[in-house]
């Protein structure tokens, strides 16, 4: 049983994360109670960490 109830929108965002991040987050949520707004922050942070760096095109 998970300690945190995950709303459908957040669950979809979690499932869109790369496998290793998704597994780690779901494992963490299995043991911790996390408020919905805090879970939003965690998901946002993880999404920003997986974005590829942008490079400016040379002029």
N, C-alpha and C positions, 0 to 999 in steps of 0.2 A: 504494500500500500504506500502511495506517495504521501509525503508530509505536506506538500504544496498542491492545492487544486490549481490546475492549469486551464485557463479559459481557452476556447477553441482558436481564437485569433493568435494568441501567444504560442499555442501548441504548433500551429502552422509555421510560425516564424522559427521556432526551435527546430522543427523538422527540415527546414530549408538550410540550416547551418551545415558546414562540413561535418562529416561523420565523427571525427575525433572530438570536436567541440560539442556536438549534439550529445554524444555518449557521456562526456564528462558533466555536462549541465544536467542531464536527466538523472545521472547518478547522484549528483549533489542535491537535486530537488527531492530525491527519494528519502533523504535524511534531514533536510532542513525545511523549516517553515519560512516561506518568503512571501511578502506582500506583493500584490499584483503590480503596484507601481515600481517596486524594487526589481521585480522580474523584468519589467519593461526596460529598466536601466541596464540590467545584465545583458539582455538580448541585444540591445543597441550597441553596447560596448563590444560584444563578441562580433557583431556584424561589421563594425568599423575596423576591427583587427584583421579581418580576412580580406578586406578590399585590397586590390593590387595598387601599388603606388602609381601615381600618374606622373608622366614625364612630359615636359614641355617640348614641342617640336622645335628644332633649330630653325632660326630665321634665315 
